Amino acid sequence: MTQVTEHGGGVWSLRVPIPDNPLGHTLVHVLDTDRGPVLVDTGWDDPDSWTELTAGLSALGIDPADVHGVVITHHHPDHHGLSGRVREESGAWIAMHAADTAVVRRTRESDPGTWLDYLARKLAAAGAPEDHLAPLRAARSGGGMRTLPGLGAALPDREIVPGELLDLAGRRLRAVWTPGHTPGHVCLHLEEEHPAGLPGHGRLFSGDHLLPGISPHIGLYEDPDDAAVTDPPPSSQLRSSRGDPLGDYLDSLERIGRLGVAEVLPAHQHAFPDAAGRVRELLDHHEDRLTGLLALLTTPLTPWQLAERMEWNRPWDRIPYGSRNIAVSEAEAHIRRLVKLGRAEAVPGTEPVAYVAV
């Protein structure tokens, strides 16, 4: 049965399933405007997901053809996947931050083999063992992964400009740039009095940036053609030559905490109050994690070796193949933060590059 939640003030959320994913679903938010309904995210591109999305809209008396616009918090397929289908049905515009639109464009224009090669190079540089790299190489030689999520994602036709109000008739929705999970992730501040009178400055569509019970993955902002993936610079150059996505995320969290919103409407789990309290929890979580990683890095470790030793929601030998790739990316994001802070450095002459606390 389609699950629709009314949040008051012309805002609803629809549970759109994510196939074969422990998250279960994406919360697609529907915002009523004077020009018609606008969606905040759309869900995964899957027939069952489309059925649930349209059923949820129907329960609200909305035909997909009536959708006026789509605002995307970030480019990941469980958020942006169905945007193209919505546009085909309705002619709706699609808005996204320029940094994530660049990722969508680059992905659409690349051969799937380019991404397989990139992932294999990146994992090898992180110290992945040969048995982990072999399936990627086999897929590359066999033409696999032609249906990799995101390869056919819709190209947005409007830009979300941080700090500006979106062009939504009758509503005040302001974009807040919150990089970290992706380079162009945005939260959306609905600057309107809370319909239930809760104290605070409006409500926040937080995407994956701020969730009530999950610390979101911190992604690496890299181009498949980036030579630094396979030819890392010396440790003396690392602080200025590579990005710091975890630092971006922590700065973004503090920015959100200062908004003082009455309620957060995230893309997963459930709505919740006290954004500032949740921000403090996440800041403390990452500080504790960085401290724990420094203890592990008393011995030089590659990002892969560090990921093997980090605490996850299950033992390393029970983490699925694809999730290990995400875990290694997370480990490297934390290493970059420690390097930028001057608390770790690359060990000269190591191949693949290992890092040690200083």
Summary of the structure (lengths in Angstrom):
residues: 358
radius of gyration: 20.8
end to end distance: 55.1
largest distance: 64.1
contacts: 1188
relative contact order: 0.12
helix: 39%
strand: 16%
